[in-house]
Amino acid sequence: MLTPRVLRLSLLRRLRVAAELPPPWRPRVLPTRGYHSRGYSSGGSSKYDRPMRQFSEQHESSSRPLIYYIAPSALLCFAGLAAFVHYNDEKRAVPLAKGGGQTSVPKRCNTNRPAIGGPFKLYDTENNVVTESKLRGNWTLMYFGYTSCPDVGPAEVQKMADVIKLLESKYSIKITPLFITIDPQRDSPAQIKAYLSEFDPRIVGLTGPISAVRQIAQEYRVFFKKVEEVGQDYLVESSHNMYLLDPCLDTVRCFGVEYKASDLAEAITTEVKKASASSTN
């Protein structure tokens, strides 16, 4: 029979042994060197022998938000849609002629120019209807003004008259000079005819309802505004630009008041020769 002293010594020995053993719930800490030195095994090792670094990278890649995958796909779809729309627009803008690879647009018509200009319906000094179709096939020099302009307007109309004379006498080039009023309330067809005859009767004068004048002014980016209005006595501010239109009614150049008649005639001649050279190539 065991005495109390023996039992007490046996219990103390077991407790000492238990204290020296690691607790069962404490995870075993492996040396850090083992993780960094272990590589991929090419033998018959188990899949569980892969390094912890690979597991960490896979875990991080799998936990990335969906935006990392959705954003590139959305950008690719958008780029493809934009390319498709641009291709269809080019096909509609420049249709192919039948039976060949040539386009139905003349070679000297530049479809890449800014969209300046558009259809219009006005009246000349003889009350005849004039539309953009009557200008097609000829070079046109267009100016927006009004007969009551005190200073800049008459100088620009005189410049237009000098230009058409220089083009015919020096360069053998004929163009259609066009004067469009921005003051249709006061500029009647008879008033415009009398005004232009003082400079050159070959200048074609156009007028029309105020809505039609505003429309063509907007199409050619022309600014005008009434100022100092007292009844029928007022001035009209304007940009005073001249526009050169080719036979396809494309706006080739825009000339400001700083151009002299000789410089303007030379610039127009350059554009006409350039268009003729491109049409023969």
Backbone as CSV, one residue per row, in Angstrom:
resi,resn,N_x,N_y,N_z,CA_x,CA_y,CA_z,C_x,C_y,C_z
1,MET,0.846,-1.184,0.000,0.000,0.000,0.000,0.879,1.231,0.000
2,LEU,0.553,2.220,-0.919,1.365,3.415,-1.060,1.050,4.384,0.050
3,THR,2.133,4.927,0.565,1.979,5.905,1.647,1.671,7.259,1.056
4,PRO,1.148,8.162,1.842,0.865,9.513,1.337,2.097,10.203,0.819
5,ARG,3.225,9.961,1.381,4.454,10.614,0.909,4.808,10.144,-0.479
6,VAL,4.664,8.833,-0.722,4.972,8.301,-2.051,4.020,8.870,-3.088
7,LEU,2.751,8.939,-2.751,1.776,9.502,-3.687,2.090,10.959,-4.006
8,ARG,2.480,11.683,-2.997,2.797,13.097,-3.214,4.010,13.257,-4.114
9,LEU,5.033,12.426,-3.934,6.226,12.500,-4.782,5.911,12.103,-6.221
10,SER,5.074,11.079,-6.356,4.691,10.654,-7.720,3.929,11.748,-8.450
11,LEU,3.020,12.433,-7.743,2.247,13.509,-8.357,3.134,14.671,-8.754
12,LEU,4.091,15.010,-7.898,5.010,16.109,-8.224,5.868,15.771,-9.434
13,ARG,6.290,14.517,-9.574,7.105,14.119,-10.719,6.317,14.250,-12.029
14,ARG,5.044,13.833,-11.975,4.217,13.918,-13.186,3.961,15.375,-13.585
15,LEU,3.766,16.211,-12.584,3.547,17.623,-12.900,4.788,18.257,-13.500
16,ARG,5.990,17.849,-13.022,7.231,18.399,-13.565,7.425,17.976,-15.017
17,VAL,7.122,16.716,-15.286,7.244,16.227,-16.667,6.262,16.933,-17.586
18,ALA,5.046,17.125,-17.076,4.033,17.810,-17.897,4.414,19.250,-18.185
19,ALA,5.062,19.898,-17.216,5.479,21.289,-17.425,6.559,21.417,-18.478
20,GLU,7.401,20.385,-18.622,8.469,20.434,-19.617,7.968,20.181,-21.031
21,LEU,6.812,19.577,-21.216,6.249,19.301,-22.546,5.515,20.526,-23.073
22,PRO,5.536,20.802,-24.434,4.778,21.945,-24.995,3.292,21.661,-24.961
23,PRO,2.495,22.712,-24.773,1.035,22.505,-24.749,0.549,22.000,-26.097
24,PRO,-0.485,21.166,-26.103,-0.974,20.603,-27.379,-1.623,21.631,-28.276
25,TRP,-2.115,22.746,-27.716,-2.796,23.737,-28.562,-1.875,24.794,-29.134
26,ARG,-0.595,24.822,-28.690,0.339,25.821,-29.186,0.938,25.333,-30.509
27,PRO,0.786,26.118,-31.640,1.311,25.646,-32.931,2.816,25.646,-32.935
28,ARG,3.329,24.708,-33.652,4.778,24.556,-33.751,5.328,25.605,-34.719
29,VAL,6.286,26.360,-34.216,6.887,27.419,-35.029,8.077,26.847,-35.772
30,LEU,7.976,26.877,-37.111,9.062,26.347,-37.923,10.105,27.425,-38.157
31,PRO,11.320,27.061,-38.351,12.374,28.059,-38.598,12.105,28.830,-39.889
32,THR,12.389,30.138,-39.837,12.182,30.979,-41.021,13.080,30.577,-42.169
33,ARG,14.233,30.059,-41.864,15.182,29.677,-42.903,14.619,28.567,-43.775
34,GLY,13.836,27.724,-43.204,13.283,26.616,-43.981,12.339,27.097,-45.052
35,TYR,11.567,28.169,-44.795,10.622,28.655,-45.802,11.339,29.310,-46.969
36,HIS,12.378,30.052,-46.689,13.057,30.779,-47.760,13.966,29.872,-48.567
37,SER,14.475,28.819,-47.981,15.398,27.946,-48.702,14.701,26.843,-49.460
38,ARG,13.420,26.630,-49.173,12.713,25.538,-49.831,12.262,25.998,-51.208
39,GLY,12.447,25.200,-52.213,12.035,25.538,-53.570,11.045,24.534,-54.098
40,TYR,10.681,24.742,-55.416,9.772,23.806,-56.048,10.486,22.481,-56.249
41,SER,9.812,21.414,-55.977,10.399,20.079,-56.100,9.995,19.477,-57.418
42,SER,10.972,18.912,-58.099,10.684,18.259,-59.380,10.485,16.767,-59.233
43,GLY,10.649,16.257,-57.997,10.476,14.825,-57.790,9.048,14.476,-57.480
44,GLY,8.866,13.402,-56.772,7.525,12.923,-56.466,7.013,13.462,-55.155
45,SER,7.396,14.680,-54.811,6.932,15.257,-53.547,5.467,15.601,-53.640
46,SER,4.881,15.759,-52.500,3.454,16.051,-52.424,3.211,17.513,-52.744
47,LYS,1.985,17.849,-53.095,1.645,19.233,-53.391,1.691,20.107,-52.159
48,TYR,1.722,19.468,-50.987,1.773,20.242,-49.753,3.180,20.700,-49.426
49,ASP,4.198,20.280,-50.222,5.564,20.701,-49.982,5.900,22.022,-50.665
50,ARG,4.943,22.705,-51.331,5.202,23.982,-51.971,5.498,25.037,-50.910
51,PRO,6.293,26.017,-51.241,6.669,27.012,-50.244,5.481,27.849,-49.822
52,MET,5.593,28.382,-48.612,4.520,29.216,-48.085,4.397,30.518,-48.866
53,ARG,5.485,30.965,-49.517,5.421,32.200,-50.280,4.466,32.072,-51.452
54,GLN,4.469,30.906,-52.115,3.542,30.683,-53.220,2.114,30.730,-52.729
55,PHE,1.875,30.125,-51.577,0.526,30.147,-51.027,0.092,31.574,-50.723
56,SER,1.016,32.385,-50.208,0.680,33.764,-49.883,0.369,34.566,-51.137
57,GLU,1.164,34.359,-52.228,0.904,35.085,-53.462,-0.416,34.673,-54.075
58,GLN,-0.722,33.374,-54.043,-1.999,32.918,-54.577,-3.149,33.485,-53.770
59,HIS,-2.963,33.579,-52.474,-4.030,34.112,-51.634,-4.256,35.597,-51.922
60,GLU,-3.147,36.344,-52.132,-3.294,37.753,-52.419,-3.937,37.979,-53.777
61,SER,-3.536,37.177,-54.801,-4.116,37.345,-56.128,-5.584,36.985,-56.154
62,SER,-5.968,35.994,-55.359,-7.377,35.599,-55.340,-8.231,36.583,-54.575
63,SER,-7.591,37.394,-53.715,-8.362,38.344,-52.925,-8.401,39.730,-53.551
64,ARG,-7.866,39.917,-54.791,-7.921,41.216,-55.442,-9.361,41.564,-55.780
65,PRO,-9.691,42.872,-55.746,-11.065,43.250,-56.096,-11.352,43.024,-57.571
66,LEU,-12.633,42.954,-57.892,-13.038,42.666,-59.269,-12.675,43.779,-60.234
67,ILE,-12.386,44.993,-59.721,-12.071,46.098,-60.618,-10.810,45.843,-61.414
68,TYR,-9.876,44.996,-60.868,-8.644,44.667,-61.590,-8.942,43.875,-62.861
69,TYR,-10.070,43.190,-62.888,-10.412,42.366,-64.050,-11.466,43.044,-64.925
70,ILE,-12.359,43.843,-64.312,-13.437,44.470,-65.073,-12.924,45.657,-65.879
71,ALA,-12.029,46.479,-65.281,-11.565,47.694,-65.960,-10.868,47.404,-67.286
72,PRO,-9.897,46.470,-67.370,-9.281,46.207,-68.688,-10.265,45.694,-69.724
73,SER,-11.204,44.851,-69.287,-12.188,44.335,-70.242,-13.075,45.453,-70.761
74,ALA,-13.468,46.372,-69.858,-14.315,47.484,-70.285,-13.582,48.402,-71.256
75,LEU,-12.293,48.651,-71.014,-11.520,49.493,-71.919,-11.380,48.865,-73.298
76,LEU,-11.169,47.562,-73.346,-11.065,46.883,-74.636,-12.376,46.950,-75.402
77,CYS,-13.485,46.750,-74.697,-14.797,46.819,-75.354,-15.062,48.221,-75.887
78,PHE,-14.718,49.260,-75.088,-14.939,50.631,-75.516,-14.092,50.974,-76.735
79,ALA,-12.827,50.543,-76.741,-11.957,50.813,-77.890,-12.480,50.133,-79.153
80,GLY,-12.964,48.910,-79.008,-13.514,48.221,-80.166,-14.758,48.895,-80.701
81,LEU,-15.629,49.369,-79.789,-16.841,50.060,-80.214,-16.509,51.372,-80.907
82,ALA,-15.534,52.123,-80.378,-15.147,53.390,-81.004,-14.581,53.166,-82.401
83,ALA,-13.767,52.134,-82.560,-13.211,51.840,-83.882,-14.303,51.446,-84.871
84,PHE,-15.291,50.693,-84.396,-16.385,50.275,-85.270,-17.211,51.474,-85.725
85,VAL,-17.529,52.392,-84.795,-18.325,53.569,-85.143,-17.563,54.471,-86.099
86,HIS,-16.248,54.659,-85.846,-15.443,55.507,-86.729,-15.366,54.916,-88.138
87,TYR,-15.246,53.607,-88.237,-15.181,52.965,-89.552,-16.487,53.158,-90.309
88,ASN,-17.617,53.011,-89.623,-18.902,53.183,-90.293,-19.129,54.627,-90.708
89,ASP,-18.683,55.595,-89.866,-18.836,56.995,-90.233,-18.031,57.328,-91.481
90,GLU,-16.826,56.776,-91.587,-16.022,57.033,-92.776,-16.661,56.430,-94.022
91,LYS,-17.274,55.273,-93.867,-17.935,54.658,-95.023,-19.124,55.487,-95.474
92,ARG,-19.886,56.066,-94.510,-21.024,56.894,-94.876,-20.584,58.227,-95.458
93,ALA,-19.489,58.786,-94.933,-19.059,60.106,-95.386,-18.434,60.054,-96.776
94,VAL,-17.716,59.006,-97.099,-17.047,58.887,-98.392,-17.477,57.587,-99.048
95,PRO,-18.631,57.557,-99.689,-19.091,56.315,-100.311,-18.254,55.958,-101.523
96,LEU,-18.083,54.695,-101.767,-17.318,54.217,-102.910,-18.155,54.287,-104.170
97,ALA,-17.498,54.633,-105.250,-18.189,54.649,-106.528,-18.391,53.230,-107.020
98,LYS,-19.351,53.072,-107.892,-19.675,51.742,-108.390,-18.587,51.270,-109.342
99,GLY,-18.201,50.011,-109.146,-17.293,49.369,-110.074,-15.840,49.732,-109.904
100,GLY,-15.447,50.292,-108.774,-14.039,50.640,-108.612,-13.750,51.104,-107.219
101,GLY,-12.484,51.377,-106.965,-12.067,51.808,-105.650,-12.044,53.313,-105.493
102,GLN,-12.390,54.095,-106.536,-12.392,55.538,-106.429,-13.619,55.993,-105.656
103,THR,-13.508,57.155,-105.015,-14.635,57.709,-104.273,-15.433,58.620,-105.181
104,SER,-16.699,58.829,-104.795,-17.563,59.708,-105.564,-17.304,61.174,-105.263
105,VAL,-16.465,61.484,-104.260,-16.114,62.859,-103.948,-14.956,63.284,-104.833
106,PRO,-14.996,64.450,-105.467,-13.868,64.884,-106.292,-12.591,64.950,-105.480
107,LYS,-11.461,64.773,-106.162,-10.178,64.706,-105.463,-9.846,65.999,-104.744
108,ARG,-10.241,67.144,-105.307,-9.859,68.406,-104.688,-10.790,68.780,-103.544
109,CYS,-11.830,67.993,-103.289,-12.696,68.232,-102.144,-12.082,67.562,-100.924
110,ASN,-11.777,68.338,-99.929,-11.138,67.826,-98.718,-12.214,67.539,-97.687
111,THR,-12.515,66.262,-97.450,-13.552,65.895,-96.489,-13.068,65.997,-95.058
112,ASN,-11.760,66.282,-94.850,-11.231,66.383,-93.500,-11.235,67.805,-92.965
113,ARG,-11.718,68.763,-93.744,-11.757,70.141,-93.275,-12.855,70.315,-92.226
114,PRO,-12.731,71.344,-91.384,-13.787,71.595,-90.396,-15.119,71.875,-91.076
115,ALA,-16.185,71.519,-90.409,-17.531,71.687,-90.968,-17.948,73.141,-90.832
116,ILE,-17.534,73.988,-91.794,-17.916,75.399,-91.836,-18.749,75.614,-93.086
117,GLY,-19.928,76.179,-92.909,-20.829,76.385,-94.029,-21.968,75.390,-94.011
118,GLY,-22.880,75.576,-94.939,-24.031,74.691,-95.009,-25.063,75.215,-95.989
119,PRO,-26.195,74.560,-96.085,-27.235,74.990,-97.027,-27.875,76.309,-96.602
120,PHE,-28.326,77.063,-97.586,-28.995,78.335,-97.299,-29.961,78.652,-98.436
121,LYS,-30.835,79.601,-98.165,-31.794,80.076,-99.161,-31.973,81.575,-98.957
122,LEU,-31.409,82.358,-99.879,-31.480,83.815,-99.804,-31.979,84.368,-101.138
123,TYR,-31.964,85.705,-101.273,-32.454,86.362,-102.487,-31.406,87.367,-102.961
124,ASP,-31.234,87.441,-104.288,-30.288,88.404,-104.836,-30.966,89.759,-105.022
125,THR,-30.258,90.677,-105.658,-30.797,92.034,-105.810,-31.921,92.115,-106.834
126,GLU,-32.150,91.014,-107.559,-33.268,90.961,-108.500,-34.404,90.109,-107.949
127,ASN,-34.352,89.819,-106.649,-35.370,89.017,-105.958,-35.431,87.576,-106.457
128,ASN,-34.343,87.083,-107.003,-34.263,85.686,-107.404,-33.738,84.844,-106.241
129,VAL,-34.271,83.642,-106.118,-33.832,82.737,-105.055,-32.429,82.231,-105.372
130,VAL,-31.575,82.282,-104.371,-30.200,81.792,-104.506,-29.944,80.795,-103.384
131,THR,-29.552,79.591,-103.767,-29.184,78.564,-102.789,-27.715,78.194,-102.974
132,GLU,-27.229,77.346,-102.090,-25.822,76.953,-102.172,-25.516,76.171,-103.454
133,SER,-26.533,75.549,-104.040,-26.301,74.761,-105.255,-25.872,75.636,-106.434
134,LYS,-26.267,76.917,-106.440,-25.885,77.806,-107.539,-24.421,78.233,-107.452
135,LEU,-23.813,78.048,-106.297,-22.396,78.378,-106.148,-21.492,77.195,-106.476
136,ARG,-22.054,76.018,-106.519,-21.240,74.826,-106.737,-20.622,74.837,-108.138
137,GLY,-19.352,74.469,-108.196,-18.635,74.424,-109.462,-17.748,75.624,-109.704
138,ASN,-17.843,76.652,-108.860,-17.032,77.859,-109.016,-16.364,78.216,-107.684
139,TRP,-15.244,78.889,-107.785,-14.612,79.443,-106.594,-15.388,80.684,-106.155
140,THR,-15.582,80.837,-104.849,-16.406,81.921,-104.314,-15.656,82.644,-103.207
141,LEU,-15.692,83.968,-103.246,-15.159,84.802,-102.169,-16.349,85.464,-101.483
142,MET,-16.587,85.094,-100.226,-17.797,85.483,-99.504,-17.456,86.475,-98.389
143,TYR,-18.288,87.528,-98.301,-18.109,88.535,-97.250,-19.460,88.869,-96.633
144,PHE,-19.490,88.997,-95.308,-20.691,89.374,-94.571,-20.537,90.821,-94.097
145,GLY,-21.449,91.694,-94.521,-21.387,93.098,-94.123,-22.765,93.736,-94.191
146,TYR,-22.796,95.064,-94.192,-24.071,95.776,-94.338,-23.782,97.148,-94.931
147,THR,-24.744,97.683,-95.641,-24.533,98.892,-96.437,-24.368,100.144,-95.591
148,SER,-24.808,100.127,-94.342,-24.700,101.304,-93.479,-23.428,101.318,-92.652
149,CYS,-22.540,100.383,-92.881,-21.293,100.326,-92.117,-20.445,101.561,-92.452
150,PRO,-19.983,102.305,-91.452,-19.322,103.585,-91.735,-17.872,103.486,-92.185
151,ASP,-17.123,102.467,-91.744,-15.684,102.500,-92.018,-15.142,101.179,-92.567
152,VAL,-15.171,100.109,-91.749,-14.540,98.851,-92.147,-15.263,98.224,-93.334
153,GLY,-16.578,98.260,-93.328,-17.353,97.625,-94.390,-17.006,98.114,-95.778
154,PRO,-17.055,99.424,-96.048,-16.700,99.902,-97.389,-15.274,99.554,-97.799
155,ALA,-14.347,99.568,-96.837,-12.963,99.216,-97.162,-12.848,97.751,-97.575
156,GLU,-13.595,96.878,-96.922,-13.543,95.456,-97.266,-14.211,95.182,-98.610
157,VAL,-15.307,95.866,-98.895,-15.958,95.677,-100.195,-15.058,96.198,-101.313
158,GLN,-14.383,97.312,-101.079,-13.442,97.820,-102.070,-12.289,96.841,-102.269
159,LYS,-11.833,96.227,-101.188,-10.783,95.218,-101.305,-11.257,94.044,-102.157
160,MET,-12.503,93.610,-101.959,-13.051,92.520,-102.764,-13.072,92.901,-104.240
161,ALA,-13.472,94.138,-104.542,-13.496,94.585,-105.937,-12.092,94.597,-106.529
162,ASP,-11.108,95.037,-105.756,-9.727,95.047,-106.249,-9.199,93.628,-106.454
163,VAL,-9.589,92.709,-105.601,-9.103,91.330,-105.695,-9.594,90.663,-106.972
164,ILE,-10.875,90.816,-107.283,-11.390,90.144,-108.478,-10.765,90.735,-109.747
165,LYS,-10.408,92.017,-109.706,-9.726,92.611,-110.855,-8.309,92.068,-110.985
166,LEU,-7.599,91.945,-109.858,-6.243,91.395,-109.890,-6.235,89.940,-110.347
167,LEU,-7.188,89.171,-109.871,-7.234,87.757,-110.243,-7.461,87.575,-111.735
168,GLU,-8.290,88.402,-112.329,-8.573,88.278,-113.757,-7.432,88.823,-114.609
169,SER,-6.885,89.969,-114.231,-5.863,90.607,-115.072,-4.486,89.988,-114.898
170,LYS,-4.121,89.601,-113.683,-2.771,89.115,-113.414,-2.666,87.600,-113.410
171,TYR,-3.714,86.913,-112.929,-3.631,85.454,-112.772,-4.620,84.695,-113.657
172,SER,-5.466,85.401,-114.395,-6.475,84.775,-115.270,-7.363,83.808,-114.486
173,ILE,-7.779,84.230,-113.323,-8.649,83.421,-112.464,-9.945,84.192,-112.233
174,LYS,-11.055,83.505,-112.422,-12.357,84.106,-112.171,-12.996,83.458,-110.948
175,ILE,-13.494,84.284,-110.062,-14.211,83.798,-108.885,-15.530,84.554,-108.777
176,THR,-16.422,84.045,-107.947,-17.709,84.685,-107.704,-17.624,85.502,-106.420
177,PRO,-17.658,86.839,-106.491,-17.658,87.658,-105.284,-19.073,87.743,-104.704
178,LEU,-19.194,87.489,-103.415,-20.514,87.389,-102.792,-20.568,88.292,-101.562
179,PHE,-21.568,89.160,-101.526,-21.812,90.043,-100.389,-23.134,89.635,-99.745
180,ILE,-23.087,89.222,-98.479,-24.290,88.810,-97.744,-24.521,89.813,-96.622
181,THR,-25.676,90.433,-96.616,-25.957,91.432,-95.599,-26.255,90.782,-94.253
182,ILE,-25.813,91.446,-93.182,-26.160,91.018,-91.823,-27.155,91.991,-91.199
183,ASP,-27.699,92.876,-92.052,-28.699,93.864,-91.611,-29.874,93.848,-92.578
184,PRO,-30.592,92.722,-92.644,-31.677,92.631,-93.632,-32.849,93.564,-93.344
185,GLN,-32.945,94.101,-92.135,-34.039,95.020,-91.828,-33.917,96.319,-92.623
186,ARG,-32.708,96.763,-92.879,-32.513,98.012,-93.623,-32.002,97.774,-95.040
187,ASP,-31.324,96.636,-95.264,-30.727,96.378,-96.578,-31.713,95.633,-97.470
188,SER,-32.472,96.381,-98.230,-33.372,95.779,-99.211,-32.576,95.397,-100.451
189,PRO,-33.137,94.577,-101.335,-32.417,94.236,-102.573,-32.008,95.462,-103.380
190,ALA,-32.878,96.456,-103.454,-32.536,97.664,-104.211,-31.409,98.433,-103.528
191,GLN,-31.442,98.505,-102.194,-30.392,99.200,-101.461,-29.033,98.511,-101.653
192,ILE,-29.028,97.192,-101.603,-27.772,96.449,-101.787,-27.240,96.631,-103.205
193,LYS,-28.119,96.619,-104.189,-27.685,96.779,-105.581,-27.041,98.140,-105.802
194,ALA,-27.666,99.179,-105.279,-27.108,100.522,-105.430,-25.771,100.646,-104.695
195,TYR,-25.666,100.017,-103.563,-24.428,100.088,-102.775,-23.275,99.379,-103.487
196,LEU,-23.505,98.181,-103.983,-22.434,97.407,-104.616,-22.024,97.976,-105.967
197,SER,-22.935,98.661,-106.643,-22.591,99.237,-107.950,-21.535,100.327,-107.824
198,GLU,-21.366,100.899,-106.643,-20.335,101.908,-106.433,-18.933,101.289,-106.383
199,PHE,-18.847,99.997,-106.167,-17.548,99.317,-106.087,-17.294,98.467,-107.331
200,ASP,-18.156,97.495,-107.574,-18.049,96.644,-108.761,-19.396,95.948,-108.938
201,PRO,-20.056,96.154,-110.073,-21.379,95.545,-110.275,-21.341,94.032,-110.362
202,ARG,-20.156,93.431,-110.489,-20.072,91.974,-110.553,-20.230,91.320,-109.178
203,ILE,-20.140,92.093,-108.119,-20.328,91.537,-106.777,-21.803,91.204,-106.591
204,VAL,-22.083,89.965,-106.225,-23.455,89.485,-106.049,-23.893,89.785,-104.620
205,GLY,-24.999,90.501,-104.489,-25.534,90.829,-103.173,-26.682,89.913,-102.807
206,LEU,-26.713,89.455,-101.567,-27.760,88.550,-101.087,-28.356,89.083,-99.792
207,THR,-29.654,88.884,-99.653,-30.373,89.220,-98.433,-31.482,88.205,-98.237
208,GLY,-32.285,88.403,-97.207,-33.365,87.462,-96.926,-33.971,87.732,-95.571
209,PRO,-34.872,86.884,-95.122,-35.447,87.045,-93.784,-34.353,86.992,-92.715
210,ILE,-34.613,87.628,-91.586,-33.615,87.662,-90.525,-33.263,86.262,-90.047
211,SER,-34.227,85.342,-90.053,-33.946,83.965,-89.632,-32.978,83.279,-90.591
212,ALA,-33.140,83.523,-91.901,-32.241,82.916,-92.886,-30.839,83.512,-92.792
213,VAL,-30.767,84.819,-92.526,-29.458,85.462,-92.387,-28.740,84.946,-91.147
214,ARG,-29.468,84.795,-90.061,-28.855,84.256,-88.844,-28.375,82.820,-89.058
215,GLN,-29.134,82.062,-89.821,-28.746,80.668,-90.062,-27.425,80.578,-90.814
216,ILE,-27.293,81.315,-91.908,-26.054,81.226,-92.680,-24.885,81.844,-91.912
217,ALA,-25.162,82.857,-91.090,-24.095,83.432,-90.266,-23.589,82.417,-89.246
218,GLN,-24.488,81.672,-88.655,-24.078,80.633,-87.710,-23.307,79.522,-88.411
219,GLU,-23.707,79.179,-89.620,-23.026,78.107,-90.350,-21.588,78.481,-90.692
220,TYR,-21.346,79.773,-90.924,-19.996,80.221,-91.265,-19.286,80.882,-90.083
221,ARG,-19.820,80.689,-88.880,-19.195,81.187,-87.648,-18.974,82.698,-87.698
222,VAL,-19.974,83.420,-88.197,-19.881,84.872,-88.316,-20.544,85.513,-87.106
223,PHE,-19.827,86.417,-86.476,-20.365,87.146,-85.328,-20.914,88.493,-85.791
224,PHE,-22.124,88.839,-85.342,-22.643,90.189,-85.561,-23.647,90.517,-84.460
225,LYS,-23.698,91.807,-84.110,-24.540,92.248,-82.997,-24.849,93.733,-83.162
226,LYS,-26.103,94.080,-82.897,-26.502,95.482,-82.945,-25.947,96.229,-81.731
227,VAL,-25.473,97.457,-81.977,-24.980,98.305,-80.889,-25.464,99.734,-81.123
228,GLU,-25.583,100.485,-80.051,-26.001,101.891,-80.104,-27.291,102.051,-80.907
229,GLU,-28.281,101.250,-80.531,-29.538,101.255,-81.281,-30.441,102.377,-80.791
230,VAL,-30.786,103.280,-81.700,-31.738,104.358,-81.428,-32.681,104.415,-82.628
231,GLY,-33.802,103.688,-82.511,-34.722,103.600,-83.629,-34.095,102.846,-84.781
232,GLN,-34.096,103.477,-85.969,-33.482,102.870,-87.150,-32.021,103.275,-87.327
233,ASP,-31.497,104.017,-86.395,-30.101,104.446,-86.465,-29.278,103.599,-85.496
234,TYR,-28.536,102.660,-86.024,-27.728,101.779,-85.183,-26.549,101.253,-85.999
235,LEU,-25.583,100.726,-85.284,-24.425,100.080,-85.893,-24.492,98.580,-85.631
236,VAL,-23.741,97.833,-86.412,-23.698,96.377,-86.265,-22.236,95.953,-86.161
237,GLU,-21.887,95.385,-85.040,-20.541,94.831,-84.887,-20.447,93.507,-85.641
238,SER,-19.313,93.287,-86.288,-19.149,92.064,-87.074,-17.681,91.671,-87.087
239,SER,-17.433,90.417,-87.456,-16.058,89.914,-87.518,-15.326,90.358,-88.775
240,HIS,-16.055,90.753,-89.838,-15.473,91.292,-91.074,-14.470,90.336,-91.722
241,ASN,-14.773,89.058,-91.746,-13.905,88.075,-92.395,-14.415,87.751,-93.795
242,MET,-13.485,87.390,-94.672,-13.830,86.884,-95.995,-13.527,85.397,-96.041
243,TYR,-14.396,84.653,-96.724,-14.266,83.200,-96.798,-14.067,82.787,-98.246
244,LEU,-13.070,81.942,-98.456,-12.812,81.398,-99.789,-13.382,79.993,-99.855
245,LEU,-14.330,79.782,-100.778,-14.980,78.488,-100.963,-14.510,77.878,-102.282
246,ASP,-14.183,76.605,-102.258,-13.778,75.927,-103.488,-15.018,75.470,-104.252
247,PRO,-14.868,74.911,-105.448,-16.043,74.486,-106.220,-16.908,73.443,-105.533
248,CYS,-16.374,72.763,-104.516,-17.169,71.799,-103.754,-17.858,72.439,-102.559
249,LEU,-17.742,73.778,-102.444,-18.327,74.562,-101.350,-17.656,74.287,-100.009
250,ASP,-16.441,73.760,-100.042,-15.656,73.635,-98.812,-14.966,74.963,-98.527
251,THR,-14.960,75.369,-97.273,-14.281,76.604,-96.883,-12.782,76.339,-96.821
252,VAL,-12.034,76.901,-97.764,-10.602,76.645,-97.873,-9.803,77.567,-96.965
253,ARG,-10.119,78.865,-96.991,-9.379,79.839,-96.190,-10.342,80.876,-95.626
254,CYS,-9.898,81.501,-94.550,-10.620,82.616,-93.945,-9.638,83.773,-93.821
255,PHE,-9.997,84.937,-94.357,-9.088,86.083,-94.398,-9.643,87.218,-93.544
256,GLY,-8.790,87.788,-92.709,-9.179,88.914,-91.873,-8.907,90.243,-92.550
257,VAL,-9.179,91.321,-91.824,-9.029,92.664,-92.391,-7.561,93.034,-92.588
258,GLU,-6.635,92.278,-92.005,-5.212,92.616,-92.120,-4.644,92.319,-93.508
259,TYR,-5.379,91.568,-94.337,-4.892,91.236,-95.677,-5.097,92.424,-96.621
260,LYS,-4.059,92.725,-97.386,-4.193,93.692,-98.463,-4.746,92.993,-99.702
261,ALA,-5.188,93.790,-100.667,-5.779,93.206,-101.871,-4.765,92.348,-102.616
262,SER,-3.530,92.810,-102.721,-2.508,92.037,-103.433,-2.190,90.735,-102.705
263,ASP,-2.082,90.796,-101.365,-1.816,89.579,-100.594,-2.977,88.598,-100.692
264,LEU,-4.181,89.124,-100.662,-5.363,88.268,-100.750,-5.449,87.592,-102.113
265,ALA,-5.163,88.342,-103.176,-5.193,87.758,-104.522,-4.128,86.675,-104.671
266,GLU,-2.961,86.900,-104.103,-1.897,85.897,-104.181,-2.257,84.643,-103.391
267,ALA,-2.861,84.820,-102.209,-3.264,83.662,-101.406,-4.347,82.851,-102.105
268,ILE,-5.290,83.529,-102.743,-6.341,82.822,-103.474,-5.743,82.058,-104.651
269,THR,-4.811,82.674,-105.354,-4.160,82.000,-106.479,-3.429,80.747,-106.024
270,THR,-2.782,80.825,-104.878,-2.076,79.656,-104.345,-3.039,78.511,-104.074
271,GLU,-4.184,78.813,-103.491,-5.164,77.766,-103.195,-5.753,77.174,-104.470
272,VAL,-6.010,78.010,-105.462,-6.565,77.508,-106.724,-5.564,76.590,-107.422
273,LYS,-4.296,76.985,-107.455,-3.277,76.146,-108.084,-3.075,74.846,-107.312
274,LYS,-3.128,74.937,-106.005,-2.967,73.734,-105.190,-4.097,72.742,-105.465
275,ALA,-5.324,73.255,-105.571,-6.455,72.371,-105.856,-6.365,71.780,-107.256
276,SER,-5.895,72.576,-108.221,-5.758,72.063,-109.589,-4.698,70.974,-109.663
277,ALA,-3.602,71.154,-108.919,-2.544,70.148,-108.925,-3.003,68.851,-108.282
278,SER,-3.771,68.945,-107.204,-4.245,67.734,-106.534,-5.288,67.001,-107.355
279,SER,-6.059,67.738,-108.170,-7.079,67.083,-108.994,-6.483,66.335,-110.173
280,THR,-5.280,66.733,-110.609,-4.635,66.049,-111.731,-3.812,64.856,-111.289
281,ASN,-3.474,64.767,-110.015,-2.678,63.635,-109.504,-3.548,62.409,-109.263
